[in-house]
Every structure is written in C-alpha cells, then in structure tokens.
C-alpha cells in the first residue's frame, strides 16, 4: 500500500473524538474513521476517491497526556 506523506497541521485537528480509533487524513482534515486502518482508508476513499490518505492511530494514552 502506498503511504501518503504530508505536512499535517496537528494543532488544527481536534483528535479527542477519535481516541482509540484509526483516522485517515487528507488536506489537514479527517476524511475517514474506523476501528482498523482498512476501515479508515475505505471511508476516506469513499469521500475523496482520487486522494491517498495518511492513516494514523489516535492513541488514547498520548492524547490524555497533552491535556
């Protein structure tokens, strides 16, 4: 699978609603969410079929440390 590389402005994305889930990011926006990387990518491809998303896991533990 091709992994997209992008400069994501993480401080502009509220990740709290996605804690414990996989997200797909396209153009600094969450474009898909899922319990697996595949689900997140499929949701993103449905919304933006021509763009390759960056898939990441939103770790609950790391998210709590920031707040």
C-alpha positions as CSV (number, residue, x, y, z in Angstrom):
1,X,0.0,0.0,0.0
2,X,1.2,3.5,-0.8
3,X,1.7,5.7,2.2
4,X,1.0,9.3,1.6
5,X,3.4,11.9,3.1
6,X,2.0,15.2,4.0
7,X,2.6,18.1,6.4
8,X,-0.4,17.8,8.7
9,X,-1.2,20.7,11.0
10,X,-2.0,18.5,14.0
11,X,-2.8,21.5,16.2
12,X,-5.7,22.3,14.0
13,X,-7.3,18.9,14.2
14,X,-9.2,18.0,17.4
15,X,-8.3,14.4,17.9
16,X,-10.2,13.8,21.1
17,X,-13.3,12.3,19.3
18,X,-11.1,9.8,17.6
19,X,-9.3,8.4,20.6
20,X,-8.7,4.7,20.2
21,X,-9.6,4.7,16.5
22,X,-7.8,4.9,13.2
23,X,-8.2,8.0,11.2
24,X,-7.5,9.0,7.6
25,X,-6.2,12.5,6.9
26,X,-6.4,14.3,3.6
27,X,-5.5,18.0,3.2
28,X,-5.4,18.6,7.0
29,X,-8.9,17.2,7.5
30,X,-10.1,13.9,8.9
31,X,-11.6,12.1,5.8
32,X,-12.3,8.7,7.3
33,X,-12.5,6.9,10.7
34,X,-12.5,3.2,11.5
35,X,-11.6,0.5,14.1
36,X,-9.0,-0.8,11.6
37,X,-6.6,1.0,9.2
38,X,-8.5,-0.6,6.3
39,X,-11.9,0.8,7.5
40,X,-10.4,4.3,7.9
41,X,-8.9,4.1,4.4
42,X,-12.1,2.8,2.8
43,X,-14.2,5.6,4.5
44,X,-11.7,8.2,3.2
45,X,-11.6,6.8,-0.3
46,X,-15.4,7.0,-0.4
47,X,-15.2,10.7,0.4
48,X,-12.1,11.5,-1.6
49,X,-11.5,8.7,-4.2
50,X,-8.7,10.4,-6.0
51,X,-6.6,11.2,-3.0
52,X,-4.4,8.9,-0.9
53,X,-4.9,9.4,2.8
54,X,-2.4,9.4,5.6
55,X,-3.6,6.7,8.1
56,X,-2.8,7.1,11.8
57,X,-3.9,5.6,15.1
58,X,-5.1,8.1,17.7
59,X,-3.5,6.7,20.9
60,X,-5.7,7.4,24.0
61,X,-2.8,7.4,26.4
62,X,-0.8,10.0,24.4
63,X,-3.9,12.1,23.9
64,X,-4.6,12.3,27.6
65,X,-1.0,13.5,28.4
66,X,-1.4,16.5,26.1
67,X,-4.5,17.8,28.0
